Amino acid sequence: MARPRKFDEEIVLASVRDAFWRDGYAATSVQALSEATGLGPQSLYGAFGSKHDLFLRILDDYCACQSAGLEAAVTADPSPWQGVMAAVTFEDGGRLDLPPQGCLMANSTAALSSQDDEVRTRARRLHSETLALFARQIRKAQESGEIDTDADPEETARALIAVMQGVEFLHKAGIGEEELSRAKNAVVQMIERSVTRATGSGAAKETHA
């Protein structure tokens, strides 16, 4: 019979996540994880498997949390279009607070996807989920008259995902809040000019970093 665990799994996983997030997968040794959690290597292996298994567990938990938070933020706004745009520019009430180290999934994908099929699979799944969510909300925005019905929902969603990743990159690059705000305002205005009706419905709202 397996002995009961003498640690709080959520606290341990949060410590592991922070270590991977701060230093990256390759630079985070098992010894570093042991020091971060207060558990010996054998205890970590016994509870979670290998370092790679533990990393995938962290990544799965992170992606699930991000997906749920994104959907909650996007759908909470009475305006489908403004809900999407707020999420894209990270003006969504704190769903993602754009930490200095950036998105764990984006960082992991950039560092590992070329050599790690499991990380690449997770990145593609998260992209597909985000694409479906944005496209759904864009269709609702078209139905409510916020944006032009001529806009292709999936293509618009793809463009917005690319914008969202670009905003995150600029933040991580440390360009400063004023310049980041100007960049976000510029891209919001450009996108909304391409999808909103000439009557001005759904007119661009200025963002504030």
C-alpha positions in Angstrom: 0.0 0.0 0.0 1.3 3.4 -1.0 2.2 5.7 1.9 0.1 8.9 2.1 1.8 12.0 0.8 3.1 14.4 3.5 3.0 17.5 1.3 0.4 19.8 -0.2 0.4 18.9 -3.9 -0.9 22.3 -5.1 1.9 24.2 -3.2 4.5 21.8 -4.6 3.3 22.2 -8.2 3.1 26.0 -7.8 6.8 26.0 -6.7 7.7 23.8 -9.6 5.8 25.9 -12.1 7.5 29.1 -10.8 11.0 27.4 -11.2 10.3 26.3 -14.7 8.7 29.6 -15.6 11.6 31.6 -14.2 14.5 29.6 -15.6 13.1 27.5 -18.4 13.0 23.8 -18.8 16.6 23.1 -19.8 18.1 25.3 -17.1 15.9 23.9 -14.3 17.7 20.9 -12.8 16.0 18.2 -10.6 18.2 19.6 -7.7 16.7 23.1 -8.3 13.2 21.6 -8.2 14.1 19.8 -5.0 15.3 23.0 -3.4 12.2 24.9 -4.6 9.8 22.4 -3.2 11.7 21.1 -0.2 11.2 17.5 -1.5 14.1 15.2 -2.2 14.6 14.0 -5.8 13.2 10.5 -5.0 10.1 12.0 -3.5 9.6 14.1 -6.6 10.1 11.1 -8.9 7.8 8.9 -6.8 5.0 11.5 -6.8 5.2 12.9 -10.3 7.6 10.8 -12.4 10.5 12.2 -14.4 11.4 15.9 -14.8 9.7 15.8 -18.2 6.5 14.2 -16.7 6.4 16.9 -14.1 6.9 19.7 -16.7 4.1 18.4 -18.8 1.9 18.2 -15.7 2.7 21.9 -15.0 2.1 22.8 -18.7 -1.3 21.0 -18.8 -2.5 22.7 -15.6 -1.3 26.1 -16.9 -3.0 25.7 -20.2 -6.3 24.6 -18.6 -6.2 27.7 -16.3 -5.3 30.0 -19.2 -8.1 28.6 -21.4 -10.7 28.9 -18.7 -9.6 32.4 -17.8 -9.6 33.5 -21.4 -13.1 32.3 -22.0 -14.4 33.8 -18.8 -12.9 37.2 -19.6 -14.0 37.2 -23.2 -17.6 36.2 -22.5 -18.0 38.4 -19.5 -18.1 41.5 -21.6 -21.6 42.3 -23.0 -20.0 43.2 -26.2 -18.6 40.1 -28.0 -16.1 42.2 -30.0 -14.9 44.3 -27.1 -14.5 41.2 -25.0 -12.2 39.7 -27.6 -10.2 43.0 -28.2 -9.8 43.4 -24.4 -8.3 39.9 -24.2 -6.0 40.5 -27.2 -4.6 43.7 -25.7 -4.6 42.4 -22.1 -7.0 45.0 -21.0 -9.4 42.4 -19.6 -9.3 43.0 -15.9 -6.3 40.9 -15.1 -6.9 37.5 -16.8 -3.3 37.7 -17.8 -1.2 40.2 -16.0 1.7 39.9 -18.5 4.3 38.9 -16.0 7.9 39.9 -16.9 8.8 36.3 -17.8 6.0 36.1 -20.3 3.5 33.3 -21.0 4.7 29.9 -19.8 3.2 28.1 -22.8 4.7 30.6 -25.3 8.1 30.4 -23.7 8.0 26.6 -23.6 6.9 26.4 -27.3 9.7 28.7 -28.4 12.3 26.7 -26.5 11.1 23.1 -26.9 8.5 22.6 -29.7 11.1 21.8 -32.4 12.4 18.9 -30.4 9.5 17.9 -28.1 6.4 16.5 -29.8 4.4 16.6 -26.6 5.0 20.3 -26.0 4.2 21.0 -29.7 1.0 19.1 -29.4 -0.1 21.1 -26.4 0.8 24.4 -28.1 -1.3 23.4 -31.1 -4.2 22.4 -28.9 -4.2 25.7 -27.1 -4.0 27.6 -30.3 -7.0 25.7 -31.7 -9.0 26.3 -28.6 -8.2 30.1 -28.7 -9.0 30.2 -32.4 -12.4 28.5 -31.9 -13.2 30.9 -29.0 -12.3 34.0 -30.8 -14.1 32.9 -34.0 -17.2 32.2 -32.1 -17.2 35.6 -30.4 -16.5 37.3 -33.7 -19.6 35.6 -35.2 -21.6 36.8 -32.3 -20.3 40.3 -32.9 -21.4 40.1 -36.5 -24.8 38.9 -35.5 -25.2 41.8 -33.2 -24.1 44.3 -35.8 -20.8 45.3 -34.1 -18.6 44.4 -37.0 -19.0 43.9 -40.7 -20.5 40.5 -41.7 -18.0 40.4 -44.6 -15.1 39.7 -42.2 -14.2 36.1 -42.1 -14.4 35.0 -38.5 -11.6 32.4 -38.5 -9.2 34.6 -40.5 -10.0 37.6 -38.2 -9.4 35.3 -35.2 -6.0 34.2 -36.6 -5.0 37.8 -37.0 -6.0 38.6 -33.4 -4.1 35.7 -32.0 -1.0 37.0 -33.8 -1.6 40.5 -32.4 -2.0 39.0 -28.9 1.3 37.3 -29.2 2.9 40.4 -30.5 1.6 42.5 -27.6 3.0 39.9 -25.2 6.4 40.0 -26.9 6.6 43.8 -26.7 5.8 43.7 -23.0 8.4 41.0 -22.4 11.0 43.0 -24.3 10.5 45.8 -21.8 9.6 48.6 -24.2 7.9 50.6 -21.4 4.2 51.1 -20.5 3.8 54.3 -22.6 5.2 52.8 -25.8 3.2 49.6 -25.2 0.0 51.6 -24.8 0.7 53.4 -28.0 1.4 50.2 -29.8 -1.8 48.7 -28.5 -3.9 51.7 -29.5 -2.4 51.7 -33.0 -3.2 48.0 -33.6 -6.7 48.3 -32.2 -7.5 51.2 -34.4 -6.0 49.4 -37.5 -8.0 46.2 -36.9 -11.2 47.9 -36.1 -11.0 50.1 -39.2 -10.8 46.8 -41.2 -13.8 45.1 -39.6 -16.3 47.8 -38.4 -19.0 49.3 -40.4 -18.7 52.7 -41.9 -21.6 53.8 -39.6 -19.1 53.6 -36.7 -20.7 50.8 -34.8 -18.1 49.0 -32.7 -15.8 52.0 -32.9 -12.3 51.5 -31.5 -11.9 52.2 -27.8 -8.6 53.5 -26.6 -6.7 51.2 -24.4 -4.9 52.2 -21.2 -1.8 50.2 -20.1 
